[in-house]
Amino acid sequence: MATSKATAAKIQSATKQTKIGAVIDLLRRKRGATLDEIVEATSWQPHSARAALTGLKKKGHIIEKTKRDDATCYRITRSA
């Protein structure tokens, strides 16, 4: 499930003008975000997107992992 370019641009303009800010915005959505959505919004490699999730956890964000269709979906349930 890919997001459109307009959605990716909107996400990047929200909260902070940084890629990690865009990731946080994606993860705060009610439905969360898949790894593919994070990769598309940031132009990162998948291993970098996973490392960002780990970094957010280390900073104290609580990230819930669920399934949406056949993809793993991540969502921040509580922020640091």
C-alpha positions in Angstrom: 0.0 0.0 0.0 1.8 3.1 -1.2 1.0 6.6 -0.3 0.7 9.2 -3.1 3.3 11.9 -3.6 0.9 14.5 -2.4 0.4 12.6 0.8 4.2 12.2 1.3 4.7 15.9 0.8 1.9 16.7 3.2 3.5 14.4 5.8 6.9 16.0 5.4 5.5 19.5 5.9 3.8 18.5 9.1 5.3 18.7 12.6 8.9 19.2 11.7 10.6 19.7 8.4 12.7 16.6 9.0 12.4 13.0 7.8 12.2 11.7 11.4 9.4 14.2 11.9 7.6 12.7 8.9 8.1 9.2 10.3 6.6 10.3 13.7 3.6 11.9 11.9 3.1 8.6 10.0 3.3 6.6 13.2 0.9 8.8 15.0 -1.9 8.1 12.5 -4.7 6.0 13.8 -3.8 3.2 11.3 -0.1 3.7 11.7 2.4 3.1 8.9 4.0 0.1 7.2 7.7 -0.1 6.5 7.0 0.6 2.8 5.1 3.8 3.6 7.9 5.0 5.8 10.5 4.2 3.0 8.4 6.0 0.4 7.9 9.1 2.6 11.6 9.4 3.5 13.4 7.9 0.5 15.4 5.8 3.0 16.4 2.2 2.5 14.3 -0.3 4.5 17.2 -1.0 6.9 17.4 2.7 7.6 13.7 2.9 8.3 13.9 0.0 10.7 16.9 1.7 12.4 14.8 4.8 12.8 12.0 2.8 14.5 14.7 1.4 16.9 16.0 4.9 17.6 12.5 6.1 18.4 12.0 3.3 20.8 15.3 4.1 22.5 14.1 7.7 22.9 11.1 6.4 24.8 8.3 6.2 22.2 6.1 3.2 22.7 5.6 1.6 19.2 2.9 -1.0 18.7 3.4 -3.6 16.0 0.2 -5.1 14.3 -0.8 -6.6 11.0 -2.7 -4.7 8.3 -3.5 -7.1 5.4 -0.2 -8.9 4.9 2.0 -6.1 6.0 3.4 -5.3 9.5 2.1 -2.0 10.7 3.8 0.3 13.3 2.0 2.9 15.4 3.1 5.1 18.3 0.8 4.5 21.2 2.7 6.8 23.6 5.3 9.5 22.9 8.4 10.2 24.9 
